[in-house]
Amino acid sequence: MSAAETKDRILDAAFAEFSEYGVAGARVDRIAKKARCNKNLIYVYFENKETLFGAVLQRHLFDAYDGVPFDPDDLPGLAGRVFDRARSNPGVYRLLAWATLERTTALPPTREREHDRKVALLRERQKAGAVRDDISPVLLLMAVLALATAWSPDFPFGSTANPSADLPDDEVRDAVVRMVAGITGQEKQG
């Protein structure tokens, strides 16, 4: 087995462990067992648990950022795409939540660059009148993403807090898209 294959198995096992337990709760011995490798090999490749977490986070940022096309002229559509992605990839969003909560690992520069790129695009569209301009583009982006991920199983105020709501995903998704349309000023003209 090659070193690259072993690293991939370690990263896959670490993703499952970190998305479930975070950095503090994750155990390197469980990661090694799932990866079918020696625990010491993890330290050889990744130095420590925090570095391994950073590598896992970097590997999965594509799913949360680049994997969801960003169009500042269609923020309601973005909300729908992020909603779908969060529902189909809950581990990725749990991983991001752990990274934010624990703050034991520096967030990869990719995350900041992608955020800044989106804010700049939103600012341009605000100046052009395509998006409401009375809200900071930073807050507008945050609101869109918060609404889109709020009903994810791991968000504390969404489906977890409302288990008896029994709302179908399509209904929630449509409501999120409509709310974002209202917030951003991008209601579809009929």
C-alpha positions as CSV (number, residue, x, y, z in Angstrom):
1,M,0.0,0.0,0.0
2,S,1.4,3.4,-1.0
3,A,1.9,6.3,1.4
4,A,-0.7,8.3,-0.6
5,E,-3.3,5.6,-0.1
6,T,-2.6,5.4,3.6
7,K,-2.9,9.2,4.0
8,D,-6.2,9.0,2.2
9,R,-7.5,6.3,4.5
10,I,-6.3,8.4,7.5
11,L,-8.0,11.5,6.2
12,D,-11.3,9.6,5.6
13,A,-11.2,8.1,9.0
14,A,-10.3,11.4,10.6
15,F,-13.2,13.2,8.8
16,A,-15.6,10.7,10.3
17,E,-14.1,11.1,13.8
18,F,-13.7,14.9,13.7
19,S,-17.2,15.5,12.3
20,E,-18.7,13.4,15.1
21,Y,-16.5,14.4,18.1
22,G,-14.6,17.6,17.1
23,V,-11.0,18.0,17.9
24,A,-11.2,17.7,21.7
25,G,-13.4,14.6,21.6
26,A,-11.6,12.9,18.7
27,R,-9.3,10.0,19.5
28,V,-6.2,9.2,17.4
29,D,-6.5,5.6,18.3
30,R,-10.0,5.4,16.9
31,I,-8.8,7.1,13.7
32,A,-5.9,4.6,13.4
33,K,-8.2,1.7,13.9
34,K,-10.7,3.0,11.2
35,A,-7.8,3.8,8.8
36,R,-6.2,0.4,9.5
37,C,-2.8,1.8,10.2
38,N,-0.4,2.3,13.1
39,K,-1.3,5.2,15.4
40,N,2.3,6.4,15.1
41,L,2.0,6.7,11.4
42,I,-0.6,9.4,11.8
43,Y,1.9,11.5,13.8
44,V,4.5,10.9,11.2
45,Y,2.3,12.2,8.4
46,F,0.4,14.9,10.3
47,E,2.5,15.8,13.4
48,N,-0.5,16.1,15.8
49,K,-4.2,16.0,16.1
50,E,-4.7,19.7,15.3
51,T,-2.7,19.5,12.1
52,L,-4.7,16.5,11.0
53,F,-7.9,18.4,11.7
54,G,-6.6,21.2,9.6
55,A,-5.8,18.9,6.7
56,V,-9.3,17.3,7.0
57,L,-10.9,20.7,7.0
58,Q,-8.9,21.9,4.0
59,R,-9.8,18.8,2.1
60,H,-13.5,19.3,2.7
61,L,-13.8,23.0,2.2
62,F,-14.5,22.4,-1.4
63,D,-17.8,20.8,-0.4
64,A,-18.9,23.8,1.5
65,Y,-17.5,26.6,-0.7
66,D,-16.4,25.8,-4.2
67,G,-18.8,22.9,-4.5
68,V,-21.7,25.3,-4.3
69,P,-21.7,27.8,-7.2
70,F,-21.9,31.4,-6.1
71,D,-24.0,33.9,-8.2
72,P,-24.5,37.2,-6.5
73,D,-27.4,37.9,-8.9
74,D,-29.2,34.8,-7.5
75,L,-28.8,34.7,-3.8
76,P,-32.2,32.9,-3.3
77,G,-30.8,30.1,-5.6
78,L,-27.6,30.1,-3.6
79,A,-29.6,29.5,-0.5
80,G,-31.4,26.6,-2.1
81,R,-28.1,25.1,-3.3
82,V,-26.5,25.5,0.2
83,F,-29.6,24.0,1.8
84,D,-29.4,21.0,-0.4
85,R,-25.6,20.6,0.2
86,A,-26.0,20.9,4.0
87,R,-28.8,18.3,4.0
88,S,-26.8,15.8,1.8
89,N,-23.4,16.4,3.4
90,P,-24.1,17.0,7.1
91,G,-20.6,15.8,8.2
92,V,-19.0,18.7,6.3
93,Y,-21.1,21.3,8.0
94,R,-20.6,19.6,11.4
95,L,-16.8,19.8,10.7
96,L,-17.1,23.5,10.0
97,A,-19.2,24.0,13.2
98,W,-16.5,22.2,15.2
99,A,-13.8,24.4,13.7
100,T,-15.8,27.5,14.6
101,L,-16.6,26.3,18.1
102,E,-13.3,24.9,19.2
103,R,-10.9,27.3,17.5
104,T,-8.0,24.9,18.2
105,T,-6.9,25.0,14.6
106,A,-6.4,28.0,12.4
107,L,-8.9,28.1,9.6
108,P,-7.3,27.5,6.2
109,P,-6.6,30.6,4.2
110,T,-8.9,29.2,1.5
111,R,-11.9,29.8,3.7
112,E,-11.1,33.5,4.2
113,R,-10.2,34.1,0.6
114,E,-13.4,32.5,-0.6
115,H,-15.5,34.6,1.9
116,D,-13.7,37.8,0.9
117,R,-14.3,37.0,-2.8
118,K,-18.0,36.6,-2.3
119,V,-18.3,39.7,-0.2
120,A,-16.5,41.7,-2.9
121,L,-18.9,40.4,-5.6
122,L,-21.9,41.2,-3.4
123,R,-20.6,44.7,-2.8
124,E,-20.3,45.2,-6.6
125,R,-23.8,44.0,-7.2
126,Q,-25.1,46.3,-4.4
127,K,-23.5,49.3,-6.2
128,A,-25.1,48.2,-9.4
129,G,-28.5,48.0,-7.7
130,A,-29.0,44.3,-8.2
131,V,-29.0,43.5,-4.4
132,R,-30.3,45.7,-1.6
133,D,-27.6,48.0,-0.4
134,D,-28.8,49.0,3.0
135,I,-27.2,46.0,4.6
136,S,-23.4,45.3,4.8
137,P,-22.4,42.6,2.2
138,V,-20.8,40.7,5.1
139,L,-24.0,40.6,7.0
140,L,-26.1,39.8,3.9
141,L,-23.9,36.8,3.1
142,M,-24.0,35.6,6.6
143,A,-27.8,35.9,6.7
144,V,-28.2,33.9,3.4
145,L,-25.8,31.2,4.7
146,A,-27.4,31.1,8.1
147,L,-30.9,30.7,6.7
148,A,-29.7,28.0,4.3
149,T,-28.1,25.9,6.9
150,A,-30.5,26.6,9.8
151,W,-32.6,23.4,9.2
152,S,-29.5,21.2,9.0
153,P,-29.7,18.4,11.6
154,D,-26.7,19.8,13.4
155,F,-27.9,23.4,13.8
156,P,-29.2,24.0,17.3
157,F,-32.4,25.9,16.3
158,G,-33.5,24.0,13.3
159,S,-34.8,20.4,13.0
160,T,-33.0,19.4,16.2
161,A,-34.9,21.9,18.3
162,N,-38.2,21.2,16.5
163,P,-38.4,17.4,16.1
164,S,-42.2,17.4,16.1
165,A,-42.4,20.0,13.3
166,D,-42.2,17.2,10.7
167,L,-41.7,19.6,7.8
168,P,-40.8,18.1,4.5
169,D,-37.4,19.2,3.1
170,D,-39.0,20.6,0.0
171,E,-41.3,22.9,2.0
172,V,-38.4,24.1,4.2
173,R,-36.2,24.7,1.2
174,D,-38.9,26.7,-0.6
175,A,-39.5,28.8,2.4
176,V,-35.7,29.5,2.8
177,V,-35.5,30.5,-0.8
178,R,-38.5,32.9,-0.4
179,M,-37.1,34.4,2.8
180,V,-33.7,35.0,1.2
181,A,-35.4,36.6,-1.8
182,G,-37.1,39.0,0.6
183,I,-34.0,39.8,2.6
184,T,-31.8,40.4,-0.5
185,G,-34.4,42.3,-2.6
186,Q,-34.1,39.7,-5.3
187,E,-37.8,38.6,-5.5
188,K,-38.6,37.2,-8.9
189,Q,-40.8,39.5,-10.9
190,G,-43.7,37.6,-12.3
